[in-house]
């Protein structure tokens, strides 16, 4: 592998390293001469700050790899933050309860049934030696009745656990079950409309963005622009665990982000589902003709995107102690920018969660560097925009092509190099023909 190819393949990591070095060199110092940027507190603060965007970017990566886009994740996070805050602070029958409990019951029914059927299919594969699920047929007992029964039992167990809390206030575990299910439901609706209606993801998710924002405002009520969450006062004190430091070092939101991106990376790289995601983004028609159920795969990617937006909403409420209908305003653009900076192509078929992780960190480090120097917030937006454009230009064009274009900018140097190459070639021709390189025939 040549040096140019190595640089081209690792350019994303060089960008992250460059941003880190800029932070070190340009960092202000404390009175004792310590580098503020390199302090553990500052770097862990960066991890905490990027966790919300990182969770949303994680789900967005798979959606974009399939050739889609999800503009609704910011509004989904907003509605989930309202549901979370209301479940924590308001007892009894509330709009959040009416939205959240049916969502988690439906999710439990479908996930329980699907997992059971998945187990039966794999057992049948081992028994028959057939590798493709589409070539297998299960009897009605294992294919329908038992999966449905498992889903119903799971629903009953959840209902038994949640109903007593609905009369008082929800605890941490109940919120962690219900709120992501709301995001999962809305994300799945996105996918179902896109697949069954054969509509552009941009239009569908744009419509969902507006719809979810309206539902969030209706759920919160006309007089509730902000739903405050005071742990130990109007909400359970245990909720503080979601904003604490694990072992006194790593922020809990960072743990959620790292676990989510590692698990999803394993799924995309090591499972058939991941291969199908890339195949759909590369050529959906070819994938469909190869037997890939592209519609189901798309629905799942949008559902997971909504699920991660719900988890991000819980962490938002824990950190800022509030839920509000505009909590995720503009967050979808930050997530898309981080994904694209990470090397994922908006055309689909190419990208990785390792790249998304680097993109999220580049964005976080840039914001941190600018904040440490108290740069005007408007100027920060300008600088971020320029860096996004520059990074994407580098990502979309390899180093060899960039250097070739630079030669066009410096033609004199290019001509001198060309003449230097031409001279040995002429000398070689003269040696081969036994004549003078300046002679003409």
Secondary structure by P-SEA (a helix, b strand, c coil): ccaaaaaaaaaaaaaaaaaaaaaaaacccccccccccccaaaaaaaaaaaaaaaaaaaaaaaaaaacccccaaaaaaaaaaaaaaaaaccccccaaaaacaaaaaaaaaaaaaaaaaaaaaaaaaaacccccccccccccccccaaaaaaaaaaaaaaaaaccccccccccaaaaaacaaaaaaaaaaaaaaaaacccccaaaaaaaaaaaaaaaaaaaacccccbbbbbcccccccccccccccccccccaaaaaaaaaaaaaaaaacccaaaaaaaaaaacaaaaaaaccaaaaaaaaaaaaaaaaaaaaaaaaaaaacccccccccaaaaaaaaaaaaaccccccccccaaaaaaaaaaaaaaaaaaaaacccaaaaaaaaaaaaaaaaaaaaccaaaaaaaaaaacaaaaaaaaaaaaaaaaaaaaaaacccccccc
